[in-house]
């Protein structure tokens, strides 16, 4: 969806849910022009929303030190501008998505202190 405000067009990703302190919060829409999101150390629980993969301008994404569970969304492979991804100290499980090999600018990847298994995808990183 796009909105027009003061002659500028704004694009959004929709329907992201987070649970913190037992309360589920729905983010109706997130601006996709964000370049950095740091939600570290917030006691967020539940799965990482796949819609975050639509935030194509992200350079930094930090969800470390929460209680996130489930898998790392394969849609993170679409975050082609991403330079830093920190999902450490959560309860994530499963394999690291092979799609992360598409992240050619990725300099920092911290997935420690989770229940992940398998190899770290090797790709276009410089």
N, C-alpha and C positions, 0 to 999 in steps of 0.2 A: 504494500500500500504506500502511496505517496500523499503528502500534504503539501500545500503551497502556503508559505508564510512570507510576507514582505517580498514577493516575487521570487523566492527561492523554493526549490523543490526538496523535500525531506523524505527519505526512504526509511522504512521501519521493518524490523523483524517482529513476529507476533508470538503471543502465548507462551511465555517463559514462566515457569513456576519454581519457587524456592520455598523451602520450609526452614524456619528458624525458630527456636524455642517452642516447638510444637505448633506453630502457626504457619499455615501455607499462604504464601503471598503470590499473586499473579501479576506479572508485569505485562500489561496489555500490549505494549509496543515499546521496542528499544530502537533508538536511532542507530542506523547502520554506519554512521560516519564516526563512531567512537574509535579512538586509536588506542586507548588503554583502559583496562578494567582490572581493578584490584579489589577483590572480595575476600581477601585472605583473613583468616582468624575471625570468622563471623558466626560459627556454629551452624552453617547451612547444612541441611540434610537432604537426602533424596538424590535423584539422578541429575547429571549435568544436562541442561536443555539442548537438544539438537539444534534449535534455532540460533544458538550462538555461532554456529558455523556460517550463518548468513551475514555476520558482521565483518565483511571483507576488508575493512580498513584497519582492523585491529593489528597493533604492533606488539602489545603486551597484554597477556591474559594471566591473571594470578588468582587461583582458587585454593591456595595452600592452607593447611591447618583448619580444615572444616570436617564435616562428617559425611562428605559426598560418597555415594555408593553407585553400583552399577558399572557400566563400561564407559570408556572414553569415546565420545561420538566420532564416528568416521567422518562426519561433516567438518571436523577440525582440519582436515586435509584441504579444505577450500579456503582457509585463512592464509592466503598466499603472501601477505605482507608481514606475517607474524615473525617476530624476532625473539620473543621470550614467552615460554609456556611453563608455568609452575602449577602443578596439580599435586604437589607433595603433601604428605601427612593427611590423607583421607582414607576412605575404605573402598577405593576403586578396585575392580577385579577384572579378570579376563586378559585378553591379549592387547598389546599396544597396536592401534590401527595402522595398517600398512600405508594408508593414505597420508600419514605424517611425512612420508618421504617426499611429498610435493612441496614442502615448506622450505624453499630454497634460501630464505633469509634467516632461518632459525639458528640462533646462536646459543640460547639457553633453553635446556629441556630438563626439568626436574620433576621426576615421577616417583621419587623415593618415598618410602614408608606407605606403601599401598600393597595390595595383593595381586599385582600384575605379574604376568609370566610371558615368556617368549622373548625374541630378540627385539632390539630397538631398530626400527626401519632405517635403512641407510638410503640416502637419496641425493638430492641436488644441493645440499648444503655446501657453502663455499668455505 
